[in-house]
Amino acid sequence: MKKLSYERIYQSAEYLSPLGEVHYRALFGGYTLAVDDTVFAMVSEGELYLRACEESAPYCVKHASTFLSLVKRGRPVLLNYYRVDEGLWQDREKLLQLSSFALEAARRERSARYKRERLKDLPNLTFQLEILLYEAGITTEEALRALGAEQSWLKIKALNKHLSYKVLFALEGAITGLHVAALPEGRRQELVEWYKKLPVETPLTPAAD
C-alpha cells in the first residue's frame, strides 16, 4: 500500500506542478501534500484527497464525494478532504482547478489564523456564541479544536438550555474553517445522529440559533 501511495504522490506532483513544487510528509498513516509549506491535499492508501472549501462544495455535492477518514488515537476521524476519483483524474484541467481552490483556501485559512485573536473571527461564530464559549471556559481556537464540536456544544448547552442543534454545525465549521453550507453531508449527518442520542429535552427543531 505504501508503494501505491508513493506512486500517487509522484503522479500528483506531476499533474499539479503548475501550482508550484509539491512536497509530501507522513502524517497519521497517510501523507500531506503542500506547496510553500501550505497543506492542501493528502494521500492515503494510494488515493489523493483534496482539501474541501466553499469553492469546491458544488462539485462535492454533485459527485457525492467520499471524504477521508483516518484513525487518530484509536478512533476514526473524518477529515475535510474529498477523494479524487478516476473521472477527475481523467479531467486534468478540472483537477488542477479544484486543487488551486484547495491551495488558495488553505492559504487564506493559514493567513487568517495568524491574524486571529478572537473566537468570533472564526467562520460561523457570532459575538453571542463567543460570549457563551468564553463563559464555558473555551477562550481560544486551540481549546475549541481540542474539545471538538460535540463537547464544546455540551459545555455551552449547560449555559443556554435553548441552544439549537444547528450550533453544532457552526462549531464544526469554525473548527474546520468552513462555512456551515460547505460542511460535508456525512459529517453533518454524524452530528445530527449524535444529537439524537442525547437525553430528550426538546424536539429536533432549529428554533433557537
N, C-alpha and C positions, 0 to 999 in steps of 0.2 A: 504493500500500500504506500510505503514511503517513496518507492520508485515512481509510482503513478503521480504522487503529489509533486515530486521534483519535475517530472515531465510537464505537468500542468503549470508549474511556476515558470518554467522556461518558455512555454508557449504563451503564457500571459504576458511575460516581459516583452516578448517579440510583438505580439498583437497591440499592446498598449504603449509601445515605445514612443509614439507621438506625445504622450503625456509627460515624458521625462524618463530618466533612468529608474527602473523599478528594482527595489531592494526587498529581500524577504528575511523573515526572522521567525523562529519557532515560538509558538505560544499555545498553551492548553491542548497539546496534541495535534495542533494544526500549524499553519504558517500565516503571518500577516504580510501583506504587500504594501509597500509605501513608496511615495515619491517625495523627495526632500523631507524625509522624516515624518510625513503625514500619511497615516494608515488609511487606506480607502477600500481595501479588499482583503479577503482571506482565502486560503486554500486548505481544504480538509478532505481527506480520503480521496484525493485525486479530482476534486471538484472545486471550481472557482466560485466564490461568493462576493458580490459587490455590496458595499455599504448602501443601505436604503436611505432615501431622503425624499423631500417633498416633490422634487422634480421627477424622480423615478416612480413615485407612488402609482400614477396611472398605469404604467407598464406592469408593475407588480400585481395590481388588481386584475387587469385584463388577462394576464397569463397565469394567474393563480400561483404565483411564485412560491417555491419552497424555501423556508428560512433555515439558517444554520443553527444547529443545536450542539453544544459541546458539554462535556462533563467537567464540572468545576467543583472541587471539594466533595466529590462523591455523588453529585446530583446534576441532572441535565439543566443547562441554562440556554434559553433561546436568545440568540443574538440578532442584532438588527442588520443582518446580511442575507441577501437573497441569492439563490443559485442561478448560475449562468447555464441554461440548458443548451442542448445541441442546436436548436433553431437559432439561438442568439450567437453561438459560435460561428454559424454559417453567415450571419449578417454582421460582418466586421465593422461596418460603419455605425450600426446601431449599438454594437458592443462598445465601441470607442466613445460614442456619445454618452451612454449610460455610465461608463467608467469615469468620464470627465465630470458628470454630475456628482458622482460619489466622491471624487477627489476634491472638487470645489466645496461641497458640503462639509467634508471633513476639515478642510482649511478654515472655513468660516467658524465651525464649532471650536476648533483649536484657538483661533484668534479671539473669539468671544470668551473662551474660558480664561484667558489671560486677563481680560478686561473686567470680568465679572467680579462684583463684590457683594451683591445681594441676591437672595434666592429669587426675588421677583423678576430678576433679569433672565431666569431660565425660561425655556418655552412653556407656555400654558399657565405659568404661576402668576396669580394676581397678588395685589397688595394684601387682600384679605387672607389668602392662603399662606402668604409669607408670615403674617401675624400668628396664624394658627400653628404653623410649623415651629416658629420661634417659641411659642408658649409650650409646645410639646418637647422642647429641648433639641429640636433639629434646626441648627443655626447655620450650617454650611452645606455646600453641594456635596462634599465628601461624606458627611453624615447621612445625607439623603440617599446617596448611592449605596452606602454600606448597609442601610436598613432595607432598601428596596421599596417598591410602591406599596406592597401589601402591608408591611409592618409600619410604614410611615402613615398610611391611611388609618390604621387601627389607633395609632397614637393621637392623631388629631380628631378621630371619631369620638374618642373619650372626652374631648373638649367641646365637641359640637355634635349632639346626637342626631341632628337633621342633615348631616353630611351625606351627599349623594354618592352613589357608587361611581358616577361619572368622574368624580375627583380622582379615582384610581387611574383613569386614562390620562388625566392631566399630570399626575405624578410620574407615571411611566414615561410619558413624553418628555417631561423635564429631565428625567434620568438618562434617557436615550438620545436626547437632543432633537426630538421630533414633535411637530405639531400633532395635536390629537387626531386630526383627519388622516395623517400619514402612518398611524400605528398599524403594524401588521395585523391582519384579521385573526391570525392564530393566537397572538399574544392578547389581543382584545378579548377573545372568547375565553382564554385561560383566566383572565382577571374576573370575567363575569361568573365563570364556574366557581372560582374561589369565593366570590361574594355570596353566591347562592348557598354555599355550605356553612356560612356563618349563622349563629343563632338568629332566628327570625325576630326582627323588631318592627320593621316597616316593609311594605311591599317594594319590589324592584321597580322603582319609578324614578325618573330624572327630575323630581320635583325641586330639590334644593341643591344647587351647584355651589 
